[in-house]
Amino acid sequence: MINYIKADIYRNFNRLYFWGFVTFTSLLGFAFNILMKLSNPNFVISDLFFYANQFLLIPIFLVALIIDMVISEEYKNLTIKNAVSFGLSRDKIILSKIITTIILSVVAAIIILVIFLGSGLILFDGKDVLSFSIVKNFFLRLGTAVPLWIGAITVGTFITLLIRNNTISAYAYFALFTATGIIIKILADLISDKFMIIYKYLITTNIHKLSEENLVSGDYISILIIALVYIIVFTLFCVTYFRKKEIA
């Protein structure tokens, strides 16, 4: 299983797809900093950390591209059946795919974050107002968001297994994370406010919560528990479904 993960990581590290994605996304972060520098001369580095807290939802949609490069293409082209024919168990195959997606996402996130914050430190004034508490607050929220992103990866993997067509599975993924909350709110207004109970447990809801100013330790713990439930439940869904899925 470890060798399979290593091979998968090596394969994707040597693809233009991955590095093109990382480069393009990093340039968007750098362009944002340039735009802020040009449009607002009073913009300081502490403001950048505030915006970074508001951007925690974006990786939910970026990981969809990592899922596509690790799982969707191989699943669509049926090359994944080579691993099955070599005797690697289906459970290990799908777990390896999830782990590989997580590792590549972490590598991409580190590079993008370093360029985004690093360019901000170079461009913006006010480094003297960048207190330890601001940095600590951001990385606490970032660390809490990571399990939610992993939860989104497991959800996206399951959607990919269910829907073989790359385009349709991508639309389904984006629709799930953009429309579900809106639909639940509409149902709560039209039918019953009890639907809002479901809304509280959505991945997107909890990431939005991380952008709020006043969070207590209990909020972080509840978010981590919700993320862990998503990871466990959808990983089990993936394993169970892939065991029975015909790969022809």
C-alpha positions, 0 to 999 in steps of 0.5 A: 500500500505504501509503495502504491501511494509513493508511486501515485505521488511520484506520478502526479508530481511529474505531471504538468496538471499538478504543477500547473494547478499550483502555479496558477493558484499561487499566482492568483494569491500573488495577484490579489496582494498586488491588487490590494497594494495598488488599490489601497495604500493603507492596506497592512499585513494584519489586514491580509490575515483577516482576508486569509480567514475569509478565504478558508472556503476556497480550498473546498473547491480547489481539492476537486481538481486534486481529486480529479487528477488522482482518481477521476482520470485513472478511474475513467481510463480504467487504469485503476484496474491494473492495481486490482489485477496486481493483487492489491486489495480494493480497500487498500486501493481506495484508501491509498487514493484518499491518502494520496489526494490528501498529501498532494493537497497539503503540498499544494496548500503549503506552496500556495500559502507561503507565496500568498503570505510571503508576498504579503510580508514583502509588499505590505507595511505595518509589520509592527502591528502583526502581533503573535495573537493575529498569527496564532489566531489564523493558524488555529483556524487554518488547522481546524479547517484542514480536517473539514477539507479532508472531509470534503476530499472523502465526499468528493472521492465518493461522488467520483466513484458513484459518477464515472463521467468527470464533468458530471461528477465535478458539477455534482461536487460543486453543486453539493457544496454551493447549493445544499446550504441554500436549499436547506435555508429555503426549506427552513423558510417554507416548511420548518425551521428544523431543517436548520439543524441539518444546516449546522452540520454542513462542511461549508457552514462550519468553514464559514463559522471559522471566519467569524470573529469571536470563537471559543474553544468549544467551537473549535472542538465541535467543528473538529468532531463534525469533520471527523464524522465526515471523514470516517463516514465517507471513507467507509462509504468509499471502501464499501462501495468500491468493494462491490463496484465492477471495474470493467 
